Amino acid sequence: QVQLVESGGGLVQPGGSLRLSCVVSTSIFSRYPMGWYRQAPGKERELVAHMTLVGTTNYVDSVKGRFTISRDNAKKTVYLQMNSLKPEDTAVYYCNRPFSPFNPWGQGTQVTVSS
């Protein structure tokens, strides 16, 4: 069973930055594409960024130019650098495999953007 542990969230003012981390407990981490999802209150969970095995990155339009996904296979960790944060970015953020997520999900990390 793959375990996902997200961290790095917090309260930040609009325009601020955060870097999320997710450690993935599997010996074959490098074989999996990975992504970041978020779920805002009252909304569906959405995939906001993902990275293919060859390093191609994809972003939902609302975060393009502001968020950057990256990974460190040696550390079995995927990152999400979030800049120019907006109040509408407020959500619980989760990492998981894009389109065919592992179960169970991690606990997520709360990001709150507010002045």
Protein Blocks (a to p, Z undefined) as FASTA:
>chain_A
ZZdddehiacddehiacddddddddfklmmpccddddddehiacddfbdcdfkopacddf
klgokaccdddfklopacdddehiafklgccdddddehiacddddebjaddddZZ
